[in-house]
C-alpha cells in the first residue's frame, strides 16, 4: 500500500523559496505569476492495514512541522 503526504507552509507563513521561484519565473519572461507556494511531497510504502491515524501520527511526529506547515494524506 502506498500513501502520498503533501506538506505545505500554512497561510501567512513567509515562503522565501516560493518568492524566489516567483521572481525567477518573472526573470525568465513568464508573466502573470502573482504568487508561488513551495512544498514537499513524501511517498510512503506501507504495510497493508496501516491506518490513517498511524499515517497522521507519522506526519505530526516527523514529516511536517505542524507549527508552520499543514499536510494532506493521499492514499494511492
Backbone bond lengths (Angstrom), bond angles and torsions (degrees), N, CA, C in turn:
res aa  C-N    CA-C-N  psi(-1)  N-CA   C-N-CA  omega(-1)  CA-C   N-CA-C  phi
1 X - - - 1.443 - - 1.524 108.02 -
2 X 1.302 115.78 142.57 1.467 120.88 179.04 1.515 109.56 -121.45
3 X 1.322 114.30 151.09 1.461 121.41 172.38 1.521 107.05 -138.36
4 X 1.301 115.10 146.45 1.459 121.71 176.60 1.523 107.07 -117.09
5 X 1.322 116.00 130.37 1.456 121.78 178.97 1.525 107.99 -110.78
6 X 1.329 116.13 123.23 1.462 122.68 177.08 1.525 107.29 -101.07
7 X 1.332 116.72 123.04 1.455 122.10 -178.57 1.528 108.38 -118.21
8 X 1.337 115.76 127.28 1.470 121.26 179.86 1.518 109.41 -134.71
9 X 1.328 115.69 151.64 1.454 119.49 172.11 1.521 108.60 -64.67
10 X 1.320 115.99 143.69 1.460 120.49 178.06 1.528 109.82 -68.62
11 X 1.335 115.83 155.42 1.459 120.67 175.51 1.519 108.70 -57.30
12 X 1.318 115.74 139.10 1.454 120.79 178.80 1.519 113.94 92.01
13 X 1.340 117.68 -12.08 1.463 120.88 177.47 1.521 107.83 -89.69
14 X 1.319 116.78 128.44 1.457 122.41 -179.85 1.531 109.98 -58.21
15 X 1.327 116.48 133.48 1.470 122.60 -178.80 1.526 108.49 -121.22
16 X 1.343 118.96 82.32 1.464 120.29 -177.48 1.524 113.63 -63.16
17 X 1.323 117.69 -33.13 1.465 119.36 178.73 1.525 110.21 -69.45
18 X 1.317 117.57 -40.12 1.455 120.71 175.83 1.518 111.30 -62.26
19 X 1.332 116.76 -40.52 1.469 120.81 178.37 1.522 111.02 -65.44
20 X 1.334 118.03 -38.37 1.464 121.20 177.21 1.530 110.68 -64.18
21 X 1.338 117.00 -38.89 1.468 120.47 177.57 1.523 110.26 -65.31
22 X 1.348 116.95 -44.16 1.467 120.80 178.67 1.521 110.67 -59.30
23 X 1.327 116.50 -44.60 1.458 120.98 180.00 1.536 110.97 -63.92
24 X 1.336 117.07 -43.97 1.468 120.86 -179.67 1.528 111.21 -63.93
25 X 1.324 117.69 -39.31 1.469 120.07 177.43 1.522 110.82 -61.16
26 X 1.338 116.00 -42.66 1.463 119.72 176.78 1.515 112.12 -61.93
27 X 1.339 116.90 -41.69 1.462 121.46 179.22 1.523 111.81 -65.55
28 X 1.326 116.96 -26.89 1.462 121.19 178.32 1.525 112.88 -86.53
29 X 1.332 116.69 1.89 1.454 120.71 175.33 1.513 115.10 96.79
30 X 1.312 118.42 6.69 1.463 120.85 177.64 1.520 108.61 -86.69
31 X 1.319 115.57 110.75 1.460 118.97 -179.03 1.528 109.50 -96.09
32 X 1.310 115.24 163.43 1.452 119.95 175.26 1.517 114.75 86.75
33 X 1.325 118.42 5.96 1.460 120.53 176.56 1.524 107.12 -93.76
34 X 1.315 116.32 104.56 1.466 121.08 -175.60 1.522 112.72 -88.87
35 X 1.325 118.06 -20.38 1.454 120.22 179.64 1.513 110.87 -166.83
36 X 1.317 115.47 152.90 1.467 122.14 178.14 1.522 107.48 -136.47
37 X 1.311 116.77 133.52 1.459 122.99 171.46 1.520 106.28 -116.89
38 X 1.306 116.99 126.67 1.453 122.78 -176.66 1.522 108.25 -104.93
39 X 1.324 116.93 142.82 1.451 120.97 179.42 1.517 110.87 -144.98
40 X 1.322 115.15 -161.51 1.466 119.13 178.83 1.525 109.08 -140.20
41 X 1.324 114.41 155.00 1.458 122.02 177.72 1.525 107.01 -123.21
42 X 1.325 115.82 130.34 1.456 121.95 179.50 1.526 107.51 -120.84
43 X 1.325 116.82 123.20 1.455 120.62 179.26 1.523 108.71 -104.13
44 X 1.318 115.77 127.44 1.463 122.39 -177.05 1.520 110.38 -112.34
45 X 1.333 116.94 133.35 1.457 122.92 168.50 1.522 105.82 -96.06
46 X 1.320 117.20 116.66 1.458 122.20 -172.07 1.527 111.49 -120.94
47 X 1.322 115.69 156.64 1.455 120.98 173.45 1.520 109.01 -67.90
48 X 1.325 116.19 146.25 1.466 119.72 175.12 1.519 108.97 -56.54
49 X 1.310 116.13 140.82 1.452 120.53 178.59 1.516 114.53 90.99
50 X 1.343 117.99 -1.48 1.465 119.40 176.10 1.519 108.10 -65.02
51 X 1.317 116.51 125.64 1.465 120.88 -174.15 1.523 111.70 -82.60
52 X 1.334 114.94 160.00 1.461 120.65 174.59 1.524 110.62 -60.42
53 X 1.323 116.95 -36.10 1.464 120.39 178.20 1.524 111.44 -62.40
54 X 1.325 116.58 -39.56 1.465 121.14 178.51 1.532 110.41 -65.08
55 X 1.322 117.11 -43.15 1.462 120.86 178.40 1.527 109.83 -64.45
56 X 1.315 117.45 -41.77 1.466 121.13 177.54 1.522 111.15 -60.41
57 X 1.325 117.06 -39.40 1.466 120.00 177.69 1.524 110.99 -65.01
58 X 1.340 116.85 -36.69 1.467 120.51 175.61 1.526 109.92 -60.45
59 X 1.331 115.14 -44.67 1.470 120.35 -179.17 1.519 111.15 -62.58
60 X 1.314 116.00 -47.30 1.456 120.29 -175.02 1.527 112.84 -74.34
61 X 1.326 116.92 -22.34 1.456 120.92 179.62 1.528 112.48 -87.87
62 X 1.341 116.98 -38.72 1.465 119.48 -171.58 1.524 114.72 -135.98
63 X 1.308 118.12 -44.60 1.461 120.50 -166.38 1.517 114.38 -75.74
64 X 1.319 118.57 -27.45 1.470 121.53 -179.45 1.517 109.74 -132.61
65 X 1.306 115.69 142.35 1.463 121.64 171.58 1.524 105.76 -88.93
66 X 1.313 116.71 95.62 1.467 120.81 -170.04 1.525 113.84 -69.21
67 X 1.325 117.91 -6.82 1.462 120.01 173.53 1.523 109.75 -69.97
68 X 1.341 116.36 -40.58 1.468 119.94 -175.91 1.523 113.82 -120.03
69 X 1.333 117.89 -7.65 1.460 121.10 -177.07 1.523 111.25 -122.69
70 X 1.324 115.22 149.67 1.465 121.25 170.87 1.534 106.74 -112.88
71 X 1.311 115.47 162.64 1.459 119.14 179.77 1.517 109.57 -140.58
72 X 1.339 113.71 156.97 1.461 121.47 176.97 1.519 107.15 -136.22
73 X 1.320 116.32 132.58 1.462 122.47 -179.39 1.517 109.36 -99.52
74 X 1.322 115.95 131.36 1.466 122.18 177.34 1.519 107.69 -124.48
75 X 1.312 116.50 118.64 1.476 119.87 175.34 1.522 108.44 -82.68
76 X 1.325 115.34 138.57 1.466 120.39 -178.03 1.511 110.98 -107.86
